[in-house]
Amino acid sequence: MQVSDRTKDVIESLTFFAFVAITALCLSFTFSIIVYSLGLPADPENFIVANLFIATCVAVPTGAIAAQHEFRMRIYQRTLEDIASTDPLTGLLNRKFFRQFAVEELARMKRTEVTSAIALFDLDYFKAVNDRYGHGGGDVVLREIAAVAYSELRGPFDRLGRWGGEEFVIMLSNVELEQAQSVCERVRASIERHMIFLDGQPVNVTASFGLALLPPGADFDKVLEQADHALYDSKAKGRNCVSVLGRPQRVAA
């Protein structure tokens, strides 16, 4: 079971609190022993007890403040990372970080000798939506389509990003070509079925897909170019379909 980032932050902050508090107590206890060994206090036992009590009163709030500060800094850092890595409109990975993920995936594939796939898709006649409903309406469409596409993918195994404008990119991990086609067809069909309401009016949009296999050791940019050519092929063949290297195909969802 995966641990959420927020849970990790809490655990690490509590660990930091324990470290600060225990360190303060140890220093205080060491100081008490040194003073006791010098024979300075008139009542050594009471001195040590009082010293440890005072140290505890200092260590606990100090550790709590330090842990709270650490927790807030982790949340702030994670927020900055999220802002840098995600598209602000859809919440998907942006182009830069999707490419970074692809490089990491290729390194993993080289070790495991599994194949993946890259799919590009964009929304058909999206300009007409913007012209009729304005950019606000277009933004609603992009957000909803992003959510629909994401819901059809395999959680942590696949990645969905916004490549730019109305164009999206998918990396399907550990799949053969037939499996990748099936996933893309499922996403395409789900987008086609999804009803979006703009200004109280139902709006249907469709998407065209271009798919290319990403074998171990492949060049990401070249495979992406193949997927792009396949996407143009889908548009030339009538849109709202999945194409693989220029051959539009439909498979059962």
Secondary structure, 3 states (H helix, E strand, C coil): CCCCHHHHHHHHHHHHHHHHHHHHHHHHHHHHHHHHHCCCCCCHHHHHHHHHHHHHHHHHHHHHHHHHHHHHHHHHHHHHHHHHHECCCCCCECHHHHHHHHHHHHHHHHHHCCCEEEEEEEECCHHHHHHHHHHHHHHHHHHHHHHHHHHCCCHHHEEEEEEECCEEEEEECCCCHHHHHHHHHHHHHHHHHCCEEECCEEECCCEEEEEEEECCCCCHHHHHHHHHHHHHHHHHCCCCCEEECCEEECCCC
